[in-house]
Amino acid sequence: MLTRQVLTPWQFLLCLAPHGIFELTALFWACSIGMLSVAVKEKFKLFVCPLLLMLTAGFIEAFVSTMVISLVL
């Protein structure tokens, strides 16, 4: 039987913060690039940085956040 553990707001924030910082930055950056009035070719060049941030966030979520969650719980 599975047990449900309730997290405090600080524990929840600690679990999300390591990858959330990079993920939200990449999301807002990509949205701002999408609203620029430049050629599509230029936009693809600008999307390299948000893409790298998303890859970094994925790596952190897979490896670092799991360690943080195991320490918090």
CORGIZI-V59715 format. One record per pair of residues at least 6 apart in sequence whose ideal C-beta (glycine too) atoms are under 7 Angstrom apart, sorted by the first residue. I is the first residue (numbers start at 1). GAP is how many residues later the second one is. Records with the same first field share a line. If there is no record, write none. Layout:
I: GAP + GAP
This chain:
5: 68
11: 61
14: 54 + 58
15: 50 + 53 + 54 + 57
18: 42 + 46 + 47 + 50
19: 38 + 41 + 42 + 46
22: 31 + 34 + 35 + 38
23: 31 + 34
25: 28
26: 24 + 27 + 28 + 31
29: 20 + 21
30: 17 + 20
33: 10 + 13 + 14 + 17
36: 7
